[in-house]
Amino acid sequence: MTVQGMPAAEVPVSVELVRRLLGEQHPDLADLPVEVLANGWDNLVCRLGEELLVRLPRRAVAAELVAHEQRWLPELVGRLPLPVPAPVRVGRPTAQYPWSWSVVPFLPGRIAARAEPYDPWAAAAALGGFLDALHVPAPPAAPVNAFRGIPLAGRAEGVLAGLAQIDPADRATALRVWGTAAATPAWDGPAVWLHGDLHPANILVDRGRISAVIDFGDITSGDPAADLSVAWMLFTAEQRAALREAYGRADDATWGRARGWALVLSLVFLTHSADNPLMRGIGERAFRAVLE
């Protein structure tokens, strides 16, 4: 399988840059300690003192996503049953740094990819309830993502290219799964709010329980099946049934598309993780679950 690495940063981002920006724009926070927490595909994330994080885009596409978080998360946070990192401060572009950036709450816990819940059935129910609360009709001005929440047919080319690279022993089964999902009736309801990038590295677990959902940079609107695909990334078949029951409104067509989306995303993770074993592991687990 051909595996690509993480996209390169388009501007230099560092702890020193974070300190300069804080000193210029939020001087009351400038004396707090700063340390790198994560340097991902889209953002440099730094711990700021005990209670805050700084999210600094490292690519132009990520800067647009941060703007979506700043615009929409404050409107959603009040009705969600799990904490989410709605920005508490907004940073402006400067001569040194071209994009907006955010200060968000630090939410305790470890990502579910590294710290699985003690009770996965309870975790599945909690996540299903969260998605039920999130998946309400979005306003016309909501962000639209060309790759998430769209009809599965829009991902066919990438899926077939990805499947061409996997072990032939799995390919025939995966093609059957994809064919079934692609033939499922398309979503005909209103475009609902979506997290857009819901996987075990964007779910926190604290004291054995799902404690927060993070990284809403891909927040968008569309088919709820895209978010429901997380069920194949974290849970067994029986636990997935608990998520579906808690969600309460995934008919067979929606659940079939969700399985298709799990295949789509597993192939994305598997083919873009040369330097990210965490995401490769998520992709492998989801791919195996989809083939069950």
Protein Blocks (a to p, Z undefined) as FASTA:
>chain_A
ZZddddddfbdcdfklmmmmmmmmmmmlmmpccddfbdcfkbccddehjlbccdddfbfk
lmmmmmmmmmmmmmmmmmccbdcdddfbdcdddfkbcbdcddddddedddfkloccfblm
lmmmmmmmmmmmmmgcddfklccdfkgopafklmmmmmmmmmmmmcfklmmmmmmmmmmm
mmpccdfbdcdddehlacfklccceehiafbdehjllgccddfklmmmmmmmmbcfklmm
mmmmmnopacfklmmmmmmmmmmmmmmmmmmmmmomklmmmmmmmmmmmmZZ
